[in-house]
Amino acid sequence: MYPEVALVYIAAIDASKAFDQVNHNVLFRKLVKRGAPSCFVGVLMNWYNKLESSVRWNGVLSSSFRVLCGVRQGCILSPLLFNVYVDELIESQVLVDVVVIYAECSMVA
């Protein structure tokens, strides 16, 4: 009477902070492995190498520090680079039937 029941495994990944966790060297290796043109990877490496940032807190600017991971906020390429970075995770799903990646987007009124 009822259809056969099957087990479904779901993995949910909260990507709201994951963009900040992308290791640059691992990302470059994955791009090369996927066949990205070496000139494109080279441009990205030049863009991300020696990347520095600083923090302004209560009007005081910190000394600069090196940024070793994370994709650039607001960059049109960042979602694509993040997808390349996590693609192997999604493709290598062994016991998982569905993978859901979400980023919480909340608005404050």
PyRosetta script that sets phi, psi and omega in degrees:
from pyrosetta import init, pose_from_sequence

init()
pose = pose_from_sequence("MYPEVALVYIAAIDASKAFDQVNHNVLFRKLVKRGAPSCFVGVLMNWYNKLESSVRWNGVLSSSFRVLCGVRQGCILSPLLFNVYVDELIESQVLVDVVVIYAECSMVA")
pose.set_psi(1, -46.3)
pose.set_omega(1, 178.2)
pose.set_phi(2, -98.3)
pose.set_psi(2, 149.1)
pose.set_omega(2, 177.5)
pose.set_phi(3, -65.4)
pose.set_psi(3, 158.6)
pose.set_omega(3, -179.5)
pose.set_phi(4, -61.7)
pose.set_psi(4, 136.8)
pose.set_omega(4, -178.5)
pose.set_phi(5, -89.8)
pose.set_psi(5, 133.5)
pose.set_omega(5, 178.2)
pose.set_phi(6, -124.9)
pose.set_psi(6, 147.0)
pose.set_omega(6, 176.2)
pose.set_phi(7, -75.9)
pose.set_psi(7, 138.0)
pose.set_omega(7, 177.1)
pose.set_phi(8, -124.0)
pose.set_psi(8, 127.5)
pose.set_omega(8, 177.5)
pose.set_phi(9, -106.6)
pose.set_psi(9, 134.2)
pose.set_omega(9, -179.2)
pose.set_phi(10, -126.2)
pose.set_psi(10, 134.1)
pose.set_omega(10, 173.4)
pose.set_phi(11, -113.1)
pose.set_psi(11, 123.9)
pose.set_omega(11, 178.3)
pose.set_phi(12, -109.2)
pose.set_psi(12, 129.4)
pose.set_omega(12, -178.8)
pose.set_phi(13, -117.9)
pose.set_psi(13, 121.3)
pose.set_omega(13, 177.5)
pose.set_phi(14, -82.7)
pose.set_psi(14, 108.8)
pose.set_omega(14, -175.6)
pose.set_phi(15, -95.1)
pose.set_psi(15, 11.9)
pose.set_omega(15, -174.8)
pose.set_phi(16, -64.0)
pose.set_psi(16, -31.2)
pose.set_omega(16, 177.4)
pose.set_phi(17, -114.4)
pose.set_psi(17, 0.4)
pose.set_omega(17, -173.9)
pose.set_phi(18, -67.5)
pose.set_psi(18, -27.6)
pose.set_omega(18, 179.0)
pose.set_phi(19, -59.9)
pose.set_psi(19, -28.6)
pose.set_omega(19, 179.5)
pose.set_phi(20, -80.2)
pose.set_psi(20, -9.1)
pose.set_omega(20, -174.9)
pose.set_phi(21, -102.3)
pose.set_psi(21, 1.9)
pose.set_omega(21, -177.6)
pose.set_phi(22, -70.4)
pose.set_psi(22, 116.2)
pose.set_omega(22, 177.8)
pose.set_phi(23, -75.7)
pose.set_psi(23, 124.1)
pose.set_omega(23, -174.8)
pose.set_phi(24, -60.0)
pose.set_psi(24, -47.4)
pose.set_omega(24, -177.8)
pose.set_phi(25, -63.0)
pose.set_psi(25, -40.1)
pose.set_omega(25, 178.0)
pose.set_phi(26, -65.4)
pose.set_psi(26, -41.5)
pose.set_omega(26, 178.2)
pose.set_phi(27, -59.9)
pose.set_psi(27, -45.6)
pose.set_omega(27, -179.8)
pose.set_phi(28, -62.4)
pose.set_psi(28, -41.2)
pose.set_omega(28, 177.7)
pose.set_phi(29, -63.0)
pose.set_psi(29, -40.2)
pose.set_omega(29, 179.7)
pose.set_phi(30, -66.5)
pose.set_psi(30, -38.0)
pose.set_omega(30, 177.5)
pose.set_phi(31, -63.2)
pose.set_psi(31, -44.0)
pose.set_omega(31, 178.2)
pose.set_phi(32, -62.7)
pose.set_psi(32, -44.7)
pose.set_omega(32, -179.6)
pose.set_phi(33, -60.5)
pose.set_psi(33, -33.6)
pose.set_omega(33, -179.5)
pose.set_phi(34, -82.5)
pose.set_psi(34, -3.5)
pose.set_omega(34, 176.0)
pose.set_phi(35, 91.0)
pose.set_psi(35, 19.3)
pose.set_omega(35, 177.0)
pose.set_phi(36, -64.5)
pose.set_psi(36, 142.0)
pose.set_omega(36, 179.7)
pose.set_phi(37, -57.2)
pose.set_psi(37, 137.8)
pose.set_omega(37, -176.7)
pose.set_phi(38, -60.8)
pose.set_psi(38, -32.2)
pose.set_omega(38, 178.8)
pose.set_phi(39, -67.0)
pose.set_psi(39, -35.7)
pose.set_omega(39, 177.5)
pose.set_phi(40, -67.1)
pose.set_psi(40, -46.2)
pose.set_omega(40, 178.2)
pose.set_phi(41, -62.4)
pose.set_psi(41, -39.0)
pose.set_omega(41, 178.4)
pose.set_phi(42, -62.5)
pose.set_psi(42, -40.8)
pose.set_omega(42, 177.0)
pose.set_phi(43, -62.7)
pose.set_psi(43, -44.9)
pose.set_omega(43, 178.3)
pose.set_phi(44, -62.7)
pose.set_psi(44, -40.5)
pose.set_omega(44, 179.2)
pose.set_phi(45, -62.7)
pose.set_psi(45, -43.1)
pose.set_omega(45, 177.6)
pose.set_phi(46, -64.6)
pose.set_psi(46, -34.7)
pose.set_omega(46, -178.4)
pose.set_phi(47, -71.2)
pose.set_psi(47, -36.2)
pose.set_omega(47, -176.2)
pose.set_phi(48, -95.9)
pose.set_psi(48, -23.9)
pose.set_omega(48, 179.7)
pose.set_phi(49, -67.7)
pose.set_psi(49, 141.9)
pose.set_omega(49, 179.5)
pose.set_phi(50, 59.0)
pose.set_psi(50, 27.4)
pose.set_omega(50, 176.9)
pose.set_phi(51, -71.5)
pose.set_psi(51, 129.2)
pose.set_omega(51, -179.5)
pose.set_phi(52, -125.5)
pose.set_psi(52, 156.4)
pose.set_omega(52, 178.7)
pose.set_phi(53, -144.1)
pose.set_psi(53, 168.7)
pose.set_omega(53, 174.3)
pose.set_phi(54, -146.9)
pose.set_psi(54, 166.5)
pose.set_omega(54, -176.3)
pose.set_phi(55, -122.6)
pose.set_psi(55, 134.3)
pose.set_omega(55, 173.9)
pose.set_phi(56, -104.0)
pose.set_psi(56, 121.7)
pose.set_omega(56, -178.6)
pose.set_phi(57, -133.4)
pose.set_psi(57, 121.3)
pose.set_omega(57, -178.0)
pose.set_phi(58, 52.6)
pose.set_psi(58, 40.2)
pose.set_omega(58, 176.9)
pose.set_phi(59, 80.9)
pose.set_psi(59, -0.3)
pose.set_omega(59, -179.3)
pose.set_phi(60, -106.7)
pose.set_psi(60, 128.7)
pose.set_omega(60, -180.0)
pose.set_phi(61, -93.9)
pose.set_psi(61, 126.6)
pose.set_omega(61, 179.1)
pose.set_phi(62, -72.5)
pose.set_psi(62, 166.4)
pose.set_omega(62, 171.7)
pose.set_phi(63, -70.0)
pose.set_psi(63, 155.3)
pose.set_omega(63, -176.8)
pose.set_phi(64, -73.7)
pose.set_psi(64, 152.5)
pose.set_omega(64, 178.6)
pose.set_phi(65, -136.8)
pose.set_psi(65, 154.9)
pose.set_omega(65, -177.7)
pose.set_phi(66, -78.4)
pose.set_psi(66, 138.7)
pose.set_omega(66, 178.5)
pose.set_phi(67, -104.2)
pose.set_psi(67, 116.3)
pose.set_omega(67, -175.8)
pose.set_phi(68, -104.0)
pose.set_psi(68, -10.8)
pose.set_omega(68, -179.8)
pose.set_phi(69, -147.8)
pose.set_psi(69, 163.1)
pose.set_omega(69, -179.5)
pose.set_phi(70, 102.7)
pose.set_psi(70, 145.5)
pose.set_omega(70, 174.0)
pose.set_phi(71, -96.0)
pose.set_psi(71, 155.4)
pose.set_omega(71, -174.4)
pose.set_phi(72, -66.0)
pose.set_psi(72, 131.0)
pose.set_omega(72, 178.1)
pose.set_phi(73, -70.6)
pose.set_psi(73, 134.9)
pose.set_omega(73, 177.5)
pose.set_phi(74, 83.3)
pose.set_psi(74, -5.0)
pose.set_omega(74, -179.9)
pose.set_phi(75, -78.8)
pose.set_psi(75, 135.9)
pose.set_omega(75, -178.8)
pose.set_phi(76, -64.6)
pose.set_psi(76, -24.4)
pose.set_omega(76, 179.5)
pose.set_phi(77, -83.3)
pose.set_psi(77, -17.0)
pose.set_omega(77, -173.0)
pose.set_phi(78, -57.9)
pose.set_psi(78, -45.6)
pose.set_omega(78, 177.3)
pose.set_phi(79, -60.6)
pose.set_psi(79, -39.8)
pose.set_omega(79, 178.5)
pose.set_phi(80, -64.4)
pose.set_psi(80, -45.7)
pose.set_omega(80, 179.9)
pose.set_phi(81, -63.5)
pose.set_psi(81, -39.1)
pose.set_omega(81, 177.3)
pose.set_phi(82, -63.6)
pose.set_psi(82, -41.5)
pose.set_omega(82, 178.9)
pose.set_phi(83, -62.0)
pose.set_psi(83, -41.4)
pose.set_omega(83, 176.7)
pose.set_phi(84, -61.4)
pose.set_psi(84, -40.8)
pose.set_omega(84, -177.2)
pose.set_phi(85, -63.5)
pose.set_psi(85, -41.6)
pose.set_omega(85, -176.3)
pose.set_phi(86, -96.1)
pose.set_psi(86, -3.7)
pose.set_omega(86, -175.9)
pose.set_phi(87, -57.5)
pose.set_psi(87, -41.8)
pose.set_omega(87, 179.9)
pose.set_phi(88, -62.8)
pose.set_psi(88, -35.5)
pose.set_omega(88, 177.7)
pose.set_phi(89, -60.8)
pose.set_psi(89, -44.1)
pose.set_omega(89, -179.0)
pose.set_phi(90, -70.1)
pose.set_psi(90, -41.5)
pose.set_omega(90, -178.9)
pose.set_phi(91, -69.7)
pose.set_psi(91, -26.5)
pose.set_omega(91, -175.7)
pose.set_phi(92, -90.6)
pose.set_psi(92, 13.7)
pose.set_omega(92, -179.7)
pose.set_phi(93, -59.5)
pose.set_psi(93, 117.5)
pose.set_omega(93, -176.9)
pose.set_phi(94, -97.8)
pose.set_psi(94, -52.7)
pose.set_omega(94, -177.9)
pose.set_phi(95, -104.8)
pose.set_psi(95, 6.1)
pose.set_omega(95, -174.3)
pose.set_phi(96, -109.4)
pose.set_psi(96, 129.4)
pose.set_omega(96, 179.4)
pose.set_phi(97, -86.3)
pose.set_psi(97, -33.9)
pose.set_omega(97, -176.0)
pose.set_phi(98, -134.5)
pose.set_psi(98, 133.7)
pose.set_omega(98, 174.1)
pose.set_phi(99, -116.7)
pose.set_psi(99, 127.8)
pose.set_omega(99, 179.1)
pose.set_phi(100, -116.3)
pose.set_psi(100, 122.7)
pose.set_omega(100, 175.3)
pose.set_phi(101, -113.2)
pose.set_psi(101, 126.5)
pose.set_omega(101, -178.3)
pose.set_phi(102, -136.5)
pose.set_psi(102, 155.8)
pose.set_omega(102, 173.3)
pose.set_phi(103, -128.6)
pose.set_psi(103, 124.5)
pose.set_omega(103, -179.4)
pose.set_phi(104, -68.7)
pose.set_psi(104, 131.6)
pose.set_omega(104, 178.2)
pose.set_phi(105, -125.3)
pose.set_psi(105, 102.9)
pose.set_omega(105, -179.5)
pose.set_phi(106, -113.0)
pose.set_psi(106, 145.2)
pose.set_omega(106, 179.5)
pose.set_phi(107, -113.6)
pose.set_psi(107, 140.1)
pose.set_omega(107, 178.1)
pose.set_phi(108, -108.0)
pose.set_psi(108, 127.1)
pose.set_omega(108, -179.1)
pose.set_phi(109, -91.8)
pose.dump_pdb("model.pdb")
